[in-house]
Amino acid sequence: MATILAVTSLTMAVARGQVQIAGEIVICTGYGITTVTVDEEGNPTGPVHLCPDMVLGMMAALDTPPPVLTRPEGRVERIEASAPALLRGSSVPQPRARDPPALV
């Protein structure tokens, strides 16, 4: 690990001082899509250098195995909805002698 750090430290320092890219142009050809990075005046620039701050994170992301998708186990049944049962309501309550007055 120390050897890798010592060998790549100079390259990482150079990459940190790279000029920012002004934009990208996407060209659709018969062989596929090609992305060309351009500077402020529209001139193509060289290959993209990876930011040294994010290289280790990208290496860790590429190291993870792809997720394994499995089918859920069990049985599937179709449930048919039955007609709703109509409930019989109670009758309207009648006023009684001990109830409060209906009209105030």
Backbone hydrogen bonds in HBPLUS format (Angstrom, degrees):
<---DONOR---> <-ACCEPTOR-->    atom                        ^
c    i                          cat <-CA-CA->   ^        H-A-AA   ^      H-
h    n   atom  resd res      DA  || num        DHA   H-A  angle D-A-AA Bond
n    s   type  num  typ     dist DA aas  dist angle  dist       angle   num
A0005-LEU N   A0001-MET O   3.03 MM   4  6.28 161.2  2.07 149.1 154.2     1
A0006-ALA N   A0002-ALA O   2.96 MM   4  6.14 155.7  2.02 144.7 151.1     2
A0007-VAL N   A0003-THR O   2.93 MM   4  6.11 157.9  1.98 151.9 157.6     3
A0008-THR N   A0004-ILE O   2.95 MM   4  6.00 160.8  1.99 150.8 156.0     4
A0009-SER N   A0005-LEU O   3.07 MM   4  5.77 125.3  2.38 138.9 148.5     5
A0012-MET N   A0008-THR O   2.93 MM   4  6.10 156.3  1.98 154.6 161.6     6
A0013-ALA N   A0009-SER O   3.02 MM   4  6.20 148.7  2.12 141.6 149.6     7
A0014-VAL N   A0010-LEU O   3.06 MM   4  6.35 153.4  2.13 148.0 154.5     8
A0015-ALA N   A0011-THR O   2.96 MM   4  6.18 158.6  2.01 147.7 153.7     9
A0016-ARG N   A0012-MET O   3.05 MM   4  6.19 143.5  2.18 141.3 150.2    10
A0017-GLY N   A0014-VAL O   3.15 MM   3  5.41 134.2  2.37 102.1 113.6    11
A0018-GLN N   A0015-ALA O   3.31 MM   3  5.32 167.2  2.32 107.4 109.0    12
A0022-ALA N   A0038-VAL O   3.26 MM  16  6.12 134.0  2.49 141.7 153.1    13
A0023-GLY N   A0038-VAL O   3.29 MM  15  5.51 145.7  2.42 153.6 147.3    14
A0038-VAL N   A0023-GLY O   2.97 MM  15  5.51 167.3  1.98 139.6 143.3    15
A0025-ILE N   A0036-VAL O   2.75 MM  11  5.14 156.9  1.80 149.0 157.2    16
A0036-VAL N   A0025-ILE O   2.77 MM  11  5.14 169.4  1.78 155.7 158.6    17
A0027-ILE N   A0034-THR O   2.72 MM   7  5.13 172.0  1.73 163.2 164.9    18
A0034-THR N   A0027-ILE O   2.82 MM   7  5.13 164.4  1.84 152.4 157.9    19
A0029-THR N   A0032-GLY O   2.91 MM   3  5.32 170.6  1.92 155.9 156.1    20
A0032-GLY N   A0029-THR O   3.33 MM   3  5.32 163.0  2.36 101.8 106.8    21
A0045-THR N   A0037-THR O   2.94 MM   8  5.82 161.7  1.98 146.0 146.1    22
A0039-ASP N   A0043-ASN O   2.88 MM   4  5.53 150.4  1.97 147.2 154.8    23
A0042-GLY N   A0039-ASP O   3.15 MM   3  5.33 164.8  2.18 110.2 114.6    24
A0054-MET N   A0051-CYS O   3.10 MM   3  5.65 146.1  2.22 113.9 122.4    25
A0058-MET N   A0054-MET O   3.00 MM   4  6.24 151.0  2.09 149.8 158.0    26
A0059-MET N   A0055-VAL O   2.92 MM   4  6.21 153.2  1.99 150.5 158.2    27
A0060-ALA N   A0056-LEU O   3.02 MM   4  6.24 151.2  2.10 143.4 150.7    28
A0061-ALA N   A0057-GLY O   3.00 MM   4  6.22 146.8  2.11 139.9 149.0    29
A0062-LEU N   A0058-MET O   3.01 MM   4  6.25 148.8  2.11 146.6 154.0    30
A0063-ASP N   A0060-ALA O   3.30 MM   3  5.14 141.7  2.46  92.3 103.0    31
A0099-ASP N   A0096-ARG O   3.22 MM   3  5.39 163.0  2.25 107.5 112.7    32
